[in-house]
Amino acid sequence: MDIQHATDIIAKQAETITAIREEVNKVIVGQEKLIDRLIIALITGGHILLEGVPGLAKTTSISTLAQALGLQFQRISFTPDLLPADVVGTMIYNPKDATFFPKKGPVFTNLLLADEINRAPAKVQSALLEAMQEKQVTIGDKTYQLPKPFLVMATQNPIEQEGTYPLPEAQIDRFMLKCVITHPSRDDERRIMNRFTGKQTATVKAVITEESVRALQETLNQVYCDEKVGDYILDIVFATRDPKAHNLAGLANQIQMGGSPRATLCLNIAARANAMMNGRAYATPQDVKEIAPDVLRHRIMLTYEAEAEEITTDDVIATILNEIPVP
């Protein structure tokens, strides 16, 4: 593989990524990591779950990104009375000619915002399973392909759990990244206060086209992942399944279930996307370490003992990353 040629291609795409960042930053202040993760999700075609307390601009970040990309955008507010047909669509009866025709739901879009996804019951959440994995939807007896690109960006609130429905493990695993949003710094919050308490409002315009988005996704194939980096990824994921085999016996009583093979694939793809974000045509172990918490935190199930000791998945991931030898 010609690394120099790939680097030249990625350098050209860096201008596109910079333009997206600058446009989103007109509205979003101090959430650089969040914006980078959203762009990584866009590049990889993976879905992203954002978790954070209310008021941290989760929904605003996603809708602003959609404006900057100029793609089709739909928002679904997940509520307890939502039905699967409200998401994917249903068959409508036409009394004139006594036939049924499909009424497509809001899932037929490029960017789908599933707002407060854990507010809806499991039957509604599972309506997204086929859309997220196969990029298609079955209505009645016919299957329809979703537009390309198709990306689900979901938000959930980690507090106030009364009346919420935890996401099924099968659906959680379909999210490439789970990003935890924290409060901004004092300086960032001052900038937010100064920007949004006046009369001026920022206007976001589309800076790229649908073809440019597809070109970004195709460029990811140019990013090289060395076999040693691949082995490092495998070591990390396998350590979540069998800690004792990787000299991490202390974690054996803390992990009930480790990462699936999808975790390995997502870690490889996301690490290469992170390298591309930094203008490199090759992934490094540092890319893997940087993106690993967001790829793994929702794929590791802790034991009751670990939860009783208030150990989090982030603590487990940090231990694994500190102990697994870096190539």
C-alpha positions in Angstrom: 0.0 0.0 0.0 1.3 3.5 -0.9 1.2 5.4 2.4 2.3 8.6 0.7 -0.5 8.5 -1.8 -3.0 7.8 0.9 -1.6 10.6 3.0 -2.2 13.0 0.1 -5.8 11.9 -0.3 -6.4 12.3 3.5 -4.8 15.7 3.5 -7.4 16.9 0.9 -10.2 15.4 3.1 -8.8 17.2 6.1 -10.1 20.5 4.6 -13.6 19.0 4.6 -13.3 17.8 8.2 -12.1 21.3 9.2 -15.0 23.0 7.5 -17.5 20.7 9.3 -15.8 21.4 12.7 -15.8 25.2 12.1 -19.4 25.2 11.2 -20.5 23.2 14.2 -18.4 25.3 16.5 -20.5 28.3 15.6 -23.1 26.9 17.9 -21.4 24.3 20.1 -18.8 25.6 22.6 -16.1 23.5 24.3 -17.3 20.0 23.2 -14.4 19.2 20.9 -14.3 15.6 21.8 -18.0 15.2 21.2 -17.8 16.9 17.8 -14.8 14.6 16.9 -16.8 11.5 17.9 -19.7 12.6 15.8 -17.5 13.1 12.8 -15.9 9.7 13.4 -19.3 8.1 13.4 -20.1 9.9 10.1 -16.8 8.7 8.5 -17.3 5.1 9.6 -21.0 4.9 9.1 -21.4 3.8 12.6 -24.1 4.7 15.1 -23.4 6.7 18.2 -25.1 6.9 21.7 -24.6 10.1 23.7 -25.2 9.9 27.4 -25.3 12.9 29.7 -27.4 15.0 32.1 -29.9 17.5 30.6 -28.6 20.8 29.2 -25.3 19.6 27.8 -26.3 20.3 24.1 -26.5 16.6 23.1 -29.5 17.2 20.9 -28.2 20.6 19.7 -24.9 19.0 18.7 -26.6 16.4 16.5 -29.0 18.8 14.8 -26.2 21.3 14.2 -24.1 18.6 12.6 -27.0 17.7 10.3 -27.3 21.3 9.2 -23.6 21.5 8.5 -23.7 18.3 6.4 -26.8 19.3 4.4 -28.2 15.8 4.7 -31.8 14.7 5.4 -32.5 14.8 9.1 -35.3 13.5 11.2 -35.9 13.6 14.9 -37.9 11.1 17.0 -38.7 12.0 20.6 -39.0 8.5 22.2 -41.9 8.5 24.7 -43.6 5.6 26.5 -46.6 5.7 24.2 -44.5 5.5 21.0 -45.3 2.5 18.7 -42.9 0.7 16.3 -45.0 2.0 13.3 -44.2 5.5 14.5 -40.5 4.8 13.8 -40.4 2.5 10.7 -43.8 3.1 9.1 -46.8 0.9 8.4 -49.2 -0.3 5.7 -52.1 2.0 5.1 -55.4 0.8 3.7 -56.8 2.6 0.6 -60.6 2.1 0.5 -60.9 3.4 -3.1 -59.2 0.4 -4.6 -59.1 -1.9 -1.6 -55.3 -2.1 -1.5 -52.6 -1.5 1.1 -49.7 0.9 0.5 -46.6 1.6 2.6 -46.4 4.7 4.7 -42.7 5.2 5.4 -41.7 6.4 8.8 -39.1 9.0 9.9 -36.4 6.3 9.9 -36.1 6.9 6.1 -33.5 9.6 6.4 -29.7 10.1 6.4 -29.3 11.3 10.0 -31.8 10.0 12.6 -31.9 11.6 16.1 -33.4 9.1 18.6 -34.0 11.6 21.4 -34.2 10.1 24.9 -34.1 6.6 23.4 -34.5 4.9 26.8 -37.9 6.5 27.4 -39.7 4.1 24.9 -40.4 0.4 25.6 -38.3 -2.4 24.2 -40.6 -3.2 21.3 -40.1 0.4 20.0 -36.3 0.3 20.6 -36.1 -3.1 18.8 -37.8 -1.5 15.7 -34.5 0.1 15.0 -32.5 -3.2 15.1 -32.9 -4.1 11.4 -32.3 -0.4 10.3 -29.1 -0.1 12.3 -27.5 -3.3 11.2 -28.8 -4.1 7.7 -29.6 -0.5 6.7 -33.0 -1.6 5.6 -36.6 -1.7 6.9 -39.3 -4.3 6.4 -42.9 -3.0 6.2 -45.5 -5.6 5.6 -44.0 -8.2 3.4 -41.6 -5.9 1.5 -38.1 -4.8 2.4 -37.0 -1.2 1.7 -33.4 0.0 1.6 -32.6 3.1 3.7 -30.9 6.2 2.2 -27.1 6.3 2.2 -25.4 7.4 4.4 -27.7 6.3 7.3 -26.7 7.1 10.8 -28.5 6.8 14.1 -27.5 9.3 16.8 -29.3 8.5 20.1 -29.3 10.4 23.4 -30.1 9.1 26.9 -30.2 10.6 30.3 -28.2 8.7 33.0 -30.2 10.1 35.9 -34.0 10.0 36.6 -34.3 6.3 35.7 -38.0 6.0 36.8 -40.2 5.3 33.8 -37.2 4.4 31.5 -36.4 1.2 29.7 -32.8 0.1 29.6 -31.6 -0.6 26.0 -31.5 -4.3 25.1 -27.9 -5.7 24.9 -28.4 -6.6 21.3 -29.2 -3.0 20.4 -26.5 -1.4 22.6 -23.9 -3.6 20.7 -25.1 -2.0 17.4 -23.9 1.4 18.5 -20.3 1.8 17.5 -19.6 4.5 20.1 -21.0 5.5 23.4 -19.8 8.9 24.4 -20.3 10.3 27.9 -20.8 14.0 27.9 -19.6 16.0 30.9 -20.2 19.6 32.0 -18.1 22.3 30.2 -15.2 24.1 31.9 -15.8 27.4 33.6 -14.2 29.3 30.6 -16.3 27.4 28.1 -19.4 28.0 30.1 -18.6 31.8 30.2 -18.3 31.7 26.4 -21.7 29.9 26.2 -23.2 32.5 28.4 -21.8 35.4 26.4 -22.8 33.9 23.1 -26.4 32.9 23.8 -27.7 35.5 26.2 -27.5 38.3 23.5 -29.7 38.9 20.5 -27.3 37.4 18.0 -28.0 33.9 16.8 -25.6 31.7 14.9 -26.7 30.5 11.5 -25.3 27.2 10.3 -25.1 26.4 6.6 -24.3 23.2 4.7 -20.6 23.1 3.9 -20.4 19.8 2.1 -22.5 17.7 -0.1 -23.8 14.1 0.1 -21.1 13.1 -2.4 -18.4 14.6 -0.2 -19.7 12.6 2.7 -19.4 9.4 0.7 -15.9 10.4 -0.4 -15.0 10.8 3.3 -16.3 7.3 4.0 -14.4 5.8 1.0 -11.2 7.5 2.1 -11.3 5.5 5.3 -10.3 2.4 3.2 -7.0 4.1 2.5 -6.0 4.1 6.2 -3.6 1.3 7.0 -3.7 -0.8 10.1 -0.5 -2.8 10.8 -0.8 -6.4 11.9 0.8 -5.5 15.3 -1.8 -2.8 15.9 -4.4 -5.4 15.0 -2.9 -7.8 17.5 -3.1 -5.0 20.1 -6.8 -4.6 19.4 -7.4 -8.3 19.8 -5.4 -8.4 23.0 -7.6 -5.6 24.5 -10.9 -7.2 23.4 -9.9 -10.7 24.5 -8.8 -9.3 27.9 -12.4 -8.2 28.5 -13.5 -11.9 27.9 -10.7 -13.7 29.7 -8.8 -11.4 32.0 -6.8 -14.2 33.7 -5.2 -15.2 30.4 -3.9 -11.7 30.1 -2.5 -11.4 33.6 -5.5 -9.4 34.8 -6.8 -11.9 37.4 -8.1 -9.0 39.5 -10.7 -8.2 36.8 -12.1 -11.8 36.6 -14.7 -11.2 39.3 -15.6 -7.8 37.9 -16.5 -8.7 34.3 -19.6 -10.7 33.6 -19.5 -10.4 29.8 -16.8 -9.0 27.6 -16.8 -7.4 24.2 -18.3 -9.2 21.2 -16.5 -9.7 17.8 -18.3 -6.5 16.7 -16.2 -4.7 19.4 -13.1 -5.8 17.6 -14.3 -4.6 14.2 -15.5 -1.3 15.6 -12.2 -0.7 17.5 -10.3 -1.3 14.2 -12.5 1.0 12.1 -12.8 3.7 14.8 -9.0 3.7 15.3 -8.4 4.2 11.6 -11.0 6.9 11.5 -9.2 8.7 14.4 -6.0 8.5 12.5 -7.7 10.0 9.5 -9.0 12.8 11.7 -5.4 13.5 12.6 -4.3 13.5 9.0 -2.5 10.2 9.1 -2.8 7.3 6.6 -2.0 4.7 9.3 -3.4 3.8 12.7 -1.2 3.7 15.8 -1.7 2.0 19.2 -2.4 5.6 20.5 -5.4 5.8 18.2 -6.6 2.5 19.7 -6.1 3.7 23.3 -7.8 7.0 22.6 -11.0 5.5 21.1 -11.2 2.3 23.1 -13.2 3.7 26.0 -16.0 4.9 23.7 -16.0 1.6 21.8 -16.0 -0.7 24.8 -17.8 1.1 27.7 -21.3 -0.1 26.6 -20.1 -3.6 25.6 -18.7 -4.7 28.9 -21.2 -6.0 31.5 -20.1 -5.9 35.1 -20.8 -8.3 37.8 -22.9 -7.5 40.8 -19.8 -7.4 43.0 -18.2 -4.8 40.8 -21.3 -2.6 40.9 -21.5 -3.0 44.7 -18.0 -1.7 44.9 -18.9 1.2 42.5 -16.5 0.1 39.9 -17.4 1.4 36.4 -16.7 0.0 33.0 -14.4 3.0 32.4 -12.3 1.8 35.4 -12.1 -1.7 34.0 -11.1 -0.3 30.5 -8.5 1.9 32.1 -7.0 -1.1 33.9 -6.8 -3.1 30.7 -5.3 -0.3 28.7 -2.6 0.3 31.4 -1.7 -3.4 31.6 -1.8 -4.7 28.0 1.6 -4.3 26.5 1.7 -1.6 23.7 3.5 -2.8 20.5 
